[in-house]
Amino acid sequence: MAYAADFEKTLADDDWSRLTPYFHDTAIYRVESEDFGCELEGPERIFEGMKKSLDGFDRKFESRSIQLEGAPQVSDGELRIAWTVTYHKPGWPDFALPGRSMARLRDGRIELLVDSYDDERVAADMADWTAETGVEFDPSYT
């Protein structure tokens, strides 16, 4: 949860160095999505990809709120959590993005981080939102 709090700070100020201690040198970040999925290796590449996605999507909004969907589940060295991020900007309807995350640690640092999305739901919601607003985004990491 400390990582999540520091990620929100990094979203605000682009200080990626604060996240480095959370990631193992050989960390992998996988995004499971037909439209913007990828696999990034190593903290530097992971942070570059995350920044690209934040610049192309999250930072187009004024703020965002995160709702956890139940308690985190921990088993076999992995933490799993479902969530919905709702994005806000005056004059635009809110956009809700549901997803799931899994993190596996090694030596107290993230070895594998996976964010996954329901492609059909996300594509339909984004298409409806874009049709209503005329605003398009690029959430891709690569």
Secondary structure as UniProt FT lines:
FT   HELIX           2..13
FT   HELIX           16..18
FT   HELIX           20..22
FT   STRAND          23..32
FT   TURN            34..36
FT   STRAND          38..41
FT   HELIX           43..56
FT   HELIX           58..60
FT   STRAND          63..68
FT   STRAND          73..75
FT   TURN            76..77
FT   STRAND          78..88
FT   TURN            90..91
FT   STRAND          95..106
FT   TURN            107..108
FT   STRAND          109..116
FT   HELIX           119..133
//
